[in-house]
Amino acid sequence: LKISSSIWLKTSSFSFSFKGRTNPKTGKLAMHYVCAACKKEFPLKEVQVDHRSPVVDPKVGFVDWNTFIERLYVEARKLQVLCKPCHKKKTKKEKARRGKE
């Protein structure tokens, strides 16, 4: 893959990076995002947005819908981009801490 451009975005305290790479098959520019955990680059279809702090607190568990919604809708700085494998690992650890394995 050929690097075409690199961009860092910063909105308030949240930042992530993505790089434009040319797809050799199509010749089109495709954005690649850097995983906050493993630091590797992935196309959009292979990343997910993750809450830095779990929506359901592993120590407390589900409290009520108001708390859940309050923790679900957060500022961008409280989110991170993770590749699907890293997001799966993080979620599995959180569920294990809650006893939901």
N, CA, C and O of each residue as an XYZ file, in Angstrom:
404
protein
N       0.831     -1.193      0.000
C       0.000      0.000      0.000
C       0.868      1.246      0.000
O       1.905      1.290      0.661
N       0.455      2.221     -0.718
C       1.200      3.461     -0.851
C       0.555      4.549      0.008
O      -0.654      4.766     -0.064
N       1.360      5.226      0.815
C       0.835      6.310      1.648
C       0.650      7.541      0.771
O       1.580      8.005      0.111
N      -0.579      8.059      0.782
C      -0.877      9.257      0.003
C      -0.885     10.502      0.866
O      -0.403     11.559      0.459
N      -1.437     10.366      2.064
C      -1.491     11.513      2.963
C      -1.697     11.008      4.378
O      -2.097      9.862      4.585
N      -1.428     11.850      5.334
C      -1.627     11.502      6.728
C      -2.253     12.691      7.428
O      -1.822     13.828      7.239
N      -3.264     12.432      8.231
C      -3.991     13.512      8.890
C      -4.216     13.158     10.352
O      -4.591     12.031     10.676
N      -3.987     14.126     11.230
C      -4.336     13.971     12.649
C      -5.500     14.882     12.916
O      -5.454     16.066     12.582
N      -6.545     14.351     13.513
C      -7.695     15.158     13.893
C      -7.689     15.354     15.389
O      -7.411     14.421     16.143
N      -7.992     16.548     15.821
C      -8.092     16.820     17.250
C      -9.314     17.686     17.466
O      -9.394     18.810     16.971
N     -10.268     17.147     18.215
C     -11.457     17.904     18.575
C     -11.525     17.908     20.085
O     -11.652     16.851     20.703
N     -11.445     19.051     20.671
C     -11.320     19.239     22.119
C     -10.158     18.378     22.599
O      -9.026     18.609     22.175
N     -10.388     17.407     23.456
C      -9.301     16.574     23.967
C      -9.228     15.218     23.273
O      -8.427     14.371     23.666
N     -10.044     15.001     22.258
C     -10.086     13.716     21.567
C      -9.277     13.817     20.285
O      -9.452     14.748     19.499
N      -8.413     12.875     20.087
C      -7.667     12.880     18.831
C      -7.529     11.458     18.312
O      -7.448     10.505     19.087
N      -7.505     11.331     17.020
C      -7.229     10.063     16.380
C      -6.587     10.372     15.044
O      -6.668     11.497     14.550
N      -5.964      9.397     14.476
C      -5.333      9.646     13.194
C      -5.864      8.692     12.150
O      -6.268      7.568     12.447
N      -5.852      9.165     10.934
C      -6.160      8.293      9.821
C      -5.258      8.701      8.670
O      -4.828      9.849      8.564
N      -4.990      7.742      7.826
C      -4.101      7.978      6.698
C      -4.811      7.592      5.424
O      -5.510      6.580      5.360
N      -4.623      8.406      4.420
C      -5.170      8.069      3.118
C      -4.184      7.167      2.395
O      -3.013      7.508      2.230
N      -4.664      6.035      1.977
C      -3.828      5.089      1.234
C      -4.551      4.743     -0.059
O      -5.778      4.649     -0.099
N      -3.782      4.560     -1.095
C      -4.357      4.189     -2.373
C      -4.553      2.682     -2.428
O      -3.622      1.915     -2.183
N      -5.754      2.271     -2.748
C      -6.065      0.857     -2.922
C      -5.482      0.430     -4.271
O      -5.877      0.968     -5.306
N      -4.553     -0.522     -4.277
C      -3.923     -0.904     -5.540
C      -4.896     -1.539     -6.539
O      -4.662     -1.480     -7.746
N      -5.982     -2.142     -6.053
C      -6.954     -2.776     -6.945
C      -7.833     -1.758     -7.662
O      -8.114     -1.890     -8.853
N      -8.264     -0.740     -6.917
C      -9.206      0.231     -7.486
C      -8.554      1.550     -7.853
O      -9.090      2.309     -8.661
N      -7.400      1.827     -7.264
C      -6.749      3.111     -7.489
C      -7.399      4.243     -6.709
O      -7.016      5.403     -6.865
N      -8.382      3.917     -5.868
C      -9.084      4.933     -5.080
C      -8.405      5.133     -3.737
O      -7.777      4.228     -3.187
N      -8.551      6.340     -3.232
C      -8.026      6.669     -1.918
C      -8.946      6.073     -0.853
O     -10.160      6.276     -0.899
N      -8.378      5.343      0.101
C      -9.150      4.741      1.185
C      -8.550      5.201      2.504
O      -7.331      5.194      2.676
N      -9.411      5.601      3.433
C      -8.934      6.064      4.726
C      -8.603      4.873      5.618
O      -9.353      3.899      5.678
N      -7.480      4.964      6.302
C      -7.055      3.942      7.254
C      -6.906      4.618      8.614
O      -6.282      5.673      8.733
N      -7.488      3.996      9.634
C      -7.493      4.556     10.984
C      -6.510      3.799     11.862
O      -6.319      2.594     11.696
N      -5.890      4.505     12.792
C      -4.913      3.905     13.686
C      -5.625      3.450     14.960
O      -6.285      4.243     15.630
N      -5.482      2.163     15.284
C      -6.082      1.599     16.492
C      -5.372      2.179     17.713
O      -4.142      2.222     17.755
N      -6.136      2.623     18.698
C      -5.568      3.218     19.913
C      -4.842      2.184     20.765
O      -4.004      2.553     21.589
N      -5.142      0.899     20.589
C      -4.516     -0.148     21.403
C      -3.251     -0.706     20.739
O      -2.167     -0.634     21.318
N      -3.382     -1.250     19.550
C      -2.236     -1.910     18.904
C      -1.430     -0.987     17.993
O      -0.335     -1.348     17.559
N      -1.958      0.191     17.704
C      -1.300      1.215     16.884
C      -1.133      0.830     15.409
O      -0.376      1.473     14.681
N      -1.836     -0.214     14.972
C      -1.788     -0.601     13.562
C      -2.861      0.153     12.793
O      -3.795      0.696     13.385
N      -2.724      0.185     11.471
C      -3.672      0.887     10.615
C      -4.696     -0.081     10.033
O      -4.366     -1.199      9.638
N      -5.960      0.382      9.988
C      -7.053     -0.434      9.482
C      -8.010      0.428      8.670
O      -8.184      1.609      8.969
N      -8.638     -0.156      7.635
C      -9.678      0.585      6.910
C     -10.920      0.722      7.788
O     -11.073      0.014      8.783
N     -11.788      1.627      7.410
C     -12.984      1.939      8.193
C     -13.800      0.692      8.555
O     -14.309      0.596      9.671
N     -13.928     -0.243      7.643
C     -14.743     -1.440      7.883
C     -14.160     -2.335      8.968
O     -14.849     -3.225      9.465
N     -12.906     -2.115      9.342
C     -12.248     -2.979     10.325
C     -11.998     -2.296     11.668
O     -11.258     -2.822     12.499
N     -12.613     -1.116     11.891
C     -12.467     -0.423     13.174
C     -13.833     -0.146     13.782
O     -14.850     -0.139     13.088
N     -13.838      0.083     15.094
C     -15.054      0.420     15.821
C     -14.738      1.533     16.806
O     -13.606      1.664     17.271
N     -15.750      2.330     17.119
C     -15.595      3.375     18.120
C     -15.899      2.750     19.480
O     -16.913      2.071     19.645
N     -15.026      2.981     20.440
C     -15.133      2.375     21.763
C     -15.190      3.452     22.833
O     -14.540      4.491     22.719
N     -15.971      3.195     23.869
C     -15.991      4.076     25.042
C     -14.749      3.764     25.874
O     -14.511      2.606     26.215
N     -13.968      4.769     26.200
C     -12.782      4.543     27.038
C     -13.178      3.939     28.382
O     -12.520      3.021     28.872
N     -14.233      4.446     28.965
C     -14.800      3.871     30.193
C     -16.033      3.076     29.779
O     -16.875      3.592     29.044
N     -16.155      1.835     30.232
C     -17.289      1.012     29.811
C     -18.640      1.657     30.125
O     -18.800      2.323     31.148
N     -19.600      1.450     29.237
C     -20.945      1.983     29.443
C     -21.572      1.339     30.682
O     -22.243      2.004     31.471
N     -21.341      0.033     30.837
C     -21.781     -0.670     32.043
C     -20.530     -0.881     32.895
O     -19.636     -1.634     32.510
N     -20.467     -0.227     34.036
C     -19.303     -0.315     34.927
C     -19.091     -1.765     35.367
O     -19.990     -2.361     35.961
N     -17.910     -2.346     35.084
C     -17.656     -3.742     35.454
C     -17.764     -4.016     36.953
O     -18.119     -5.126     37.350
N     -17.467     -3.030     37.781
C     -17.524     -3.221     39.237
C     -18.958     -3.226     39.755
O     -19.274     -3.932     40.713
N     -19.827     -2.435     39.117
C     -21.187     -2.232     39.603
C     -22.213     -3.045     38.807
O     -23.195     -3.533     39.366
N     -21.978     -3.186     37.504
C     -22.955     -3.832     36.635
C     -24.017     -2.840     36.196
O     -23.894     -1.638     36.427
N     -25.057     -3.352     35.563
C     -26.154     -2.499     35.089
C     -26.892     -1.914     36.283
O     -27.299     -2.641     37.188
N     -27.062     -0.586     36.279
C     -27.739      0.101     37.377
C     -29.191      0.374     36.990
O     -30.123     -0.166     37.586
N     -29.358      1.221     35.980
C     -30.691      1.536     35.459
C     -30.516      2.176     34.089
O     -29.400      2.503     33.683
N     -31.635      2.353     33.375
C     -31.558      2.879     32.013
C     -31.047      4.311     31.960
O     -30.340      4.665     31.017
N     -31.376      5.140     32.931
C     -30.901      6.524     32.933
C     -29.375      6.576     33.019
O     -28.739      7.352     32.306
N     -28.793      5.759     33.884
C     -27.333      5.703     34.018
C     -26.709      5.166     32.747
O     -25.693      5.682     32.284
N     -27.314      4.129     32.179
C     -26.811      3.537     30.943
C     -26.768      4.576     29.827
O     -25.751      4.717     29.149
N     -27.865      5.302     29.633
C     -27.944      6.313     28.567
C     -26.969      7.452     28.825
O     -26.344      7.956     27.891
N     -26.832      7.862     30.076
C     -25.900      8.934     30.421
C     -24.461      8.538     30.078
O     -23.686      9.361     29.591
N     -24.111      7.286     30.333
C     -22.761      6.808     30.045
C     -22.568      6.473     28.567
O     -21.438      6.456     28.080
N     -23.664      6.207     27.850
C     -23.593      5.868     26.429
C     -23.282      7.096     25.576
O     -22.448      7.035     24.673
N     -23.951      8.199     25.863
C     -23.775      9.424     25.091
C     -22.766     10.317     25.790
O     -23.097     11.020     26.745
N     -21.531     10.280     25.305
C     -20.435     11.010     25.931
C     -19.769     11.935     24.922
O     -20.036     11.869     23.722
N     -18.902     12.794     25.431
C     -18.122     13.681     24.576
C     -17.136     12.846     23.767
O     -16.750     11.752     24.179
N     -16.741     13.363     22.631
C     -15.836     12.635     21.733
C     -14.517     12.275     22.413
O     -13.924     11.250     22.079
N     -14.048     13.082     23.349
C     -12.772     12.800     24.007
C     -12.825     11.541     24.874
O     -11.789     11.009     25.274
N     -14.032     11.074     25.159
C     -14.188      9.863     25.965
C     -14.362      8.615     25.094
O     -14.722      7.545     25.584
N     -14.098      8.775     23.791
C     -14.183      7.673     22.843
C     -12.814      7.420     22.223
O     -11.940      8.287     22.248
N     -12.639      6.233     21.670
C     -11.398      5.904     20.983
C     -11.703      4.968     19.816
O     -12.726      4.282     19.801
N     -10.805      4.954     18.848
C     -10.930      4.057     17.709
C     -10.117      2.802     18.012
O      -8.927      2.881     18.318
N     -10.775      1.638     17.925
C     -10.094      0.360     18.107
C     -10.377     -0.529     16.907
O     -11.461     -0.481     16.326
N      -9.389     -1.343     16.543
C      -9.642     -2.345     15.518
C     -10.581     -3.386     16.125
O     -10.687     -3.492     17.347
N     -11.251     -4.142     15.282
C     -12.228     -5.115     15.783
C     -11.607     -6.146     16.726
O     -12.217     -6.454     17.750
N     -10.411     -6.700     16.429
C      -9.829     -7.655     17.383
C      -9.515     -7.031     18.751
O      -9.766     -7.662     19.778
N      -8.981     -5.825     18.784
C      -8.681     -5.167     20.068
C      -9.960     -4.832     20.821
O     -10.015     -4.963     22.044
N     -10.996     -4.398     20.094
C     -12.273     -4.078     20.734
C     -12.881     -5.343     21.340
O     -13.432     -5.307     22.440
N     -12.779     -6.455     20.620
C     -13.309     -7.727     21.128
C     -12.582     -8.148     22.409
O     -13.217     -8.599     23.362
N     -11.250     -8.000     22.433
C     -10.466     -8.349     23.626
C     -10.854     -7.467     24.810
O     -11.036     -7.959     25.924
N     -10.980     -6.162     24.563
C     -11.323     -5.224     25.638
C     -12.716     -5.548     26.198
O     -12.908     -5.564     27.414
N     -13.673     -5.802     25.317
C     -15.029     -6.132     25.747
C     -15.046     -7.432     26.539
O     -15.753     -7.539     27.541
N     -14.278     -8.415     26.100
C     -14.223     -9.707     26.797
C     -13.682     -9.528     28.218
O     -14.198    -10.127     29.161
N     -12.643     -8.702     28.369
C     -12.085     -8.431     29.707
C     -13.110     -7.737     30.593
O     -13.246     -8.072     31.770
N     -13.833     -6.767     30.029
C     -14.843     -6.046     30.800
C     -15.959     -6.988     31.251
O     -16.416     -6.911     32.391
N     -16.394     -7.871     30.362
C     -17.450     -8.824     30.707
C     -16.966     -9.806     31.768
O     -17.723    -10.183     32.663
N     -15.723    -10.214     31.670
C     -15.152    -11.143     32.670
C     -15.117    -10.481     34.048
O     -15.400    -11.127     35.057
N     -14.772     -9.198     34.088
C     -14.751     -8.473     35.362
C     -16.155     -8.338     35.947
O     -16.314     -8.243     37.164
N     -17.175     -8.329     35.084
C     -18.563     -8.251     35.541
C     -19.123     -9.630     35.852
O     -20.215     -9.753     36.408
N     -18.372    -10.669     35.491
C     -18.865    -12.023     35.707
C     -19.860    -12.471     34.660
O     -20.705    -13.327     34.923
N     -19.763    -11.891     33.463
C     -20.712    -12.193     32.381
C     -20.047    -12.991     31.260
O     -20.507    -12.940     30.119
N     -19.002    -13.709     31.554
C     -18.255    -14.446     30.529
C     -19.067    -15.543     29.923
O     -18.582    -16.257     29.044
